[in-house]
């Protein structure tokens, strides 16, 4: 029993005649007559009593018509809600960054997106690898920007490569280690501030941590907020971790120096989304913003 035929039956009930219903529906009278006959055949009883000047619903027909009206109303509301939800999804873009300390890399791309498309609403959140993958898989994120290695082997995701990310060690101007090629044992003599323990800098820092006595993690400051960490580093002999894109800025070079310590090869980054999910308009615009302002290209310090 299809919905179009139900609508024809309701139209006949409202008009009180098959001919009037056909005119209102802009279809032939024979099409309406056949639809009513088909449904009556399916039900096994007459919906309408035919009279000289039209039709009226039978007792059983009235019960059927009233229920059909509720069903059609629910279907119309479902379609309306679905369309409204799709329009909302097209306007809202939920972006995850893993680990959270890399959020600052998105400054220019997100600013470009928001300024270019005022109808878009961005929900940007820093997450751990595990949380980001879970949120992306269950639909709580539209996309996740993360180091590639954290997503390798995860099924159900499409990944687009982004420029690789390189981590550097840095210190205040005139630091005792400035201008020297240093090793892990040299760094271990000074306090080290790391933004987290899950970011791309962790593996090279393990060598440094091995030179610290006792619990190596307790020998670190863990401060995700870059302005706070850089404020401490500027006034002390503490060392920090920064991505190479910040190093290129004039603001950074006027306050800090890069320490010549090998932090390993640049880390491949990706933009991940669920496989098979067609990109909405906001996602397409975000990809364009990333192409215009790659997250690991030179940026201003926060």
N, C-alpha and C positions, 0 to 999 in steps of 0.2 A: 504494500500500500504506500504509494509515494506521496510526498508532501504537496505537490502541485494539485493532485486530485482532491486532497483535503481542503486546500484553499478554495477550489471550485465549489465544494459542498458548502463551505462557510459563506461564500459569495451568494449562492442560491438562497441560503437561509436569510441573509440580510436583505436581499432584493425581493424575496417572496415569489420569484418567478425565474425559470431557467433562461428565458429570453432576455430579461433585464440583467441577470448576472453575466450573460455572455457579452452584452454591450459594455458593462462596467469593466470586464476583464479584457476587452478588446480581442476576443477570440470568437470562433464560430459557435453557434448554439449547439450544433451536433457534438462538438468537443466537450461541452459542459454536460450534455445529456449522457454521453458515453462515460465520462468520469463518474457521474453519480451512479449510473448503472453498474459500473465495475466495482465500486465500493459496496454497493448494496449486495452484489453477488458474493463478495468476500465475507461480508458480515452475516449473510443469510437472513436478513430482514430489510424491510423498506425503511429508508430514512425519511422520505417525504410521502405525504398523501397528495396525489394529484387532484386538483380542482379546476373548475372552469376558468377561473381568473388567476391561476398560479398554483403554488404549492405551499403546504404547511408541514412542519416537522411532526412525525409520529412521536408517541411517548418514548419509544426506544431510540428513535432518531434524535430527539432532543438531548437525551443523556449522552449519546455519541457525539453530537455536535458540540455540546458544552465542553466535553473532555478534549475533543480535537482542537477547540479554540485555545485551551490552556497549553496543550502541547505545542501548537504553532507559535504561541506567544513566547514560550520558553525557548524554542528554537531561534526565534528572531532575537531574543535577548542574548542568547549564547553567541550568535554570529556578531552582534553588536559589541559584546564584551571582548570577543576574540580580536576583532578589528581594532578596538580601542587599545587592547593590550599590545598588539603588534605595533601600533603607532607610538605607544609609550616606549617600547623596547627600541624602536628606531631612534628615539630621542635620547635615551639614557645609555651611556657606555660605561660598563664596569670593568676597570683595568686593575690588574694585580701586578705588583712588582716584587720579585723575590731575588735576594732578601730585602727587607724593608730599607736597609741603608742605601739602596740604589735609587730611592724615589727621586732624589734631586736630579738624576739624569733625565727625568721626564719634563723638566721645567719648560724648555722651549717648545717641545712638540705639543704639550698639553695647552700651553698658552696660545700657540698658533691655532689649534683646533677650536678653542673656546672663542677666540676673537674673530675667527673666520666664519663660525657657524653658531650664532647666538642661540639657536633653538636646541643645541645639544647640551645635555647635562652630564658631566663627568663625575663618576664615583671612583676615585683613585685610592688604593689602599696597599700598604706594604704587608707582605705575608711571608711566612717561611715556605721553603720548597714544598714540604708535605701538605701544608694548608692550602697553598696555591693550586696544587694539582687536584686536591679534593674539591675545592670550590669551583674550579674550571670544569671538572668532570660532572658535578651535580648541577651546573648551570648557574651558580651564584657569581661567577665571573664570566665576562664575555671574552676576555683575552688575558694572557699572562706573559709578562716579559721576564725572562730568567736566563741564567747560564744554560747552555744546551745540555751539559752533562746531567743536570738535574731532571731532565725530561726524557733522556734516552731510555728506550725500552718500555716507555709508557704507551700503551695502546689507546687508540681512539682520539689522538690529537694530530692536528696539522700544524707544522712548524715552518715559519719563514725566517731565514737567517737575517740577523742584524750585524752591524759592524762589531768586531770583537772588542772586549773590554780588557784594559791593562791596569793593574794595581801598582802603586808606587808607595815607597816610604818617604815621609817628609818631616822636616823639623824647622825650628825658628831660624831666622837669619843669624849667622855666626855660631851655629851649634858646633860643638867639638868634633862631630863626625863630618861636617861639611867639607866637601872637596876631596874626600877620601873614598877609595873602594873598600867597603866594609863587609864583614861576614856576620854570621849569626851571633858569634860570641861578642862582637862589638855592640850589636844592638841590645843584647841581653843586659848590658850594664845600665841601661836607661829605662825609665817607665815607658810602656807602650800602650797607646790608646787604640783599640780596635772598635769598629762600629757594631760588630756582632761576631758570633762564632760559626756562622754558616755561610758567609759570603765567599767571594772568589779569592780573597786574600788568605784564607785559612791554611791551605796546604803549605805555602811558603813560610808562614809564621810558625808552623809546627817545629821547624828546625830551630827557630829562635827560642821557642818555649822549652825545648829540650835542654837548653843551657841554664834555665832558671831552677833554683832549688825548690823542693817541695812540690806542691800542687801548681802546675804550670799555669792553669787558667786563673788561679788567684793572683798571679803575678801581672795580670793585665787589667787595665781599665776597659770596661765595655760601655762605650758611650755612643749611641746611635746618632744623636743630634750633632751635625757637623759644625755649626757655629760655636756650640759649647766646647767641643773637642778642640777646634782650632784656636779658640781663645785661651785654653790651657796651654796648648803647645807653643803659642806665640810668647808666653810669659815664663816658660820653664824649659828644662832640657828633655821633656817628654817627646816621644816620637809618635807619629800617627800614620794611618793608612788612608790613601786618597786614590781615586781613579784618575787615570791619565788625562781625561777630558778636563778636569778641574785644574790640573797642572798647567795647561796651556793658557789659562786666563791671566790677564795683567794683574788683577786683584790678588791672585795667589802668589805670583812671582814677586810682588812688592812686599809681601809679608813673610814668605817661607822659601825654603830651599829643598830640592829633592835630594834624598840620601841615595847614594850609589850602592844599592843592594838589589840583588837579583830576586825579583818577585815571580819569576817564572814566565812562561809563554802567555801571550794574550788569550783571554778566555772567550770562546765563541758564545754569542748571545742569540736568542731566538724570540720571536713573537709567536706564541702558541694559541690555538683556538681549537674548539671541538671539531673533529672531522665530520663533514656532512652538514654542518650548520652554515647556511648561506649568510654572508656578511650583510648586515643592515647598512643603512646610509651612514650612520655615525661611525661604524667600523671602517667603512671605505674612506671616510674623511680622515680618520685617525691614521690609517696607513699612509695616506698622502702627507699628513703632518710629520710622520716618522721619516718619510723619504726626504722631506724638506729640511728636517732638523733631527738627524740621527742621534739617538740617546747617548752614544759614546763618542760623539764628535765634540769639538771644543765648546765649552759652555762657561757661563759666568758662575762664580761661587755664590752660594746662598748667603 
